[in-house]
Amino acid sequence: MEEIKLYIEYVAKSIEIAGIITIIIGIVLAMGKFIFTLQGTVTRSYIILRQELGKAILLGLEILVAGDIIGTVVTEPTMDRVLSLAVIVLIRTFLSLSLEVEIEGRFPWQKKETKEK
């Protein structure tokens, strides 16, 4: 059983690393896209940059939450660890919600506005 816990801890750490790498790659791609439009004919937009950065951070946060959940479930589920996970998930959920509102301009549970013809 201890070997399985060890492997699952490695998986949890790997997922967390993947979340961090996702954020870093997303930031690099968004900044690169923004900087290289200086040379093209497409106009740069700060709003588009913010949306691209928000999407990268949002995806990375989702992956990090998954890693935290796996890591906490595998280790001893003491009350301290569970409360710690709850606080981490609440903070990351709030950040995710804030980023979603920033990117989309609406809450996730609101319907998209349809354009009338």
N, C-alpha and C positions, 0 to 999 in steps of 0.2 A: 504494500500500500504506500509505503514511503517513496518508492521509486516513481509511482504514478504521480504523487504530489509534486515531486521534484520536476518531472517532465511538464506537468501542467503549469507550474510556476514559470518554467522556461517559455512555455507558450504564451502565458500572460505577459511576461516581459517583452517577448517578441512582438506581440500585438501593440503594446505601448510604444515600442520603438517604431513600429510601422506608422502609428498615429503621428509621432513627432516628425518622421521622415515625410509623411503626407503633407503636413503643414509647411515644412521647409520647401519641398518641391513646389507646392502651390504658390508660395510667396515668390520663389525664384521665377516661376513661369509667368505669374501675373506682372511682376516688375519688368521682366524681359519683354513681355508683350507691350507694356506701357511705354518703355524706353524706346523700343525699336519702331514704334509708330511715329516717332519724331522724324524719321527718314522717309516715311511713306506719305502717301496722299491722304490716308485716313486720319481724321482728326482725333487727337487724344482726348480722353475723357477721364477726369478724376472719379466720376461716379462709377464708371465701368471698372476702374482699378479697385475701388473700394468693394464692389460686388465680387470681383474675382478673388480678392484677398479674403473676403468674408466666407465665400464658398470653400476655400482651402482650409480655413480655420475651423469652419463648421464640420467638415468631413473629418478632419483630424481629431476634433473633440469627440465625435461619435465613436471613433476607433479607440480613443483613450478610455472612454467610459466602458467600452466592452472589455478592454484589458483589465481595468480596475475591478469590474464585476467578477471576471474569471479568477483573478488573483485573490480576491476576498473569499470567494466560495471555497476555494481549494484549501486555504490556510485555516487555522483554527478560527471558527466563527464566534469570537468573543464579542461581548457587547461593545467594547472599545472599537474593534475593527468594523463592526457593522455600523456603528454611529459615524465612524470616520468615512466609510464608504457612502453613507447617506448624505453627509455634508458635501463630499466631493461630487456626487451625482447631482445634488441640488444646485451647486455652484455651476457645474458644467451645463446643466439643463437650462439654467437662467442665461448663461452666456450663449448657448445655442439658440434659445428663443429670441434673445436680443439681436443676434446676428441674422436670424431668419427675417425678423421685422425690418432690419436694416437693408437686407438684400432685396426682399420681395415688396416691401412697403406695406405689408399686412401681416396679421397673425396667421399661423399655419392652419387654424381651424376656420378661418374666413374663406368664403368662396371667392374664386377669381372673378373679376369683373369681366363680363363679356361685352364685346363691342357690338352695338346694334348697327345693322345695315341701313 
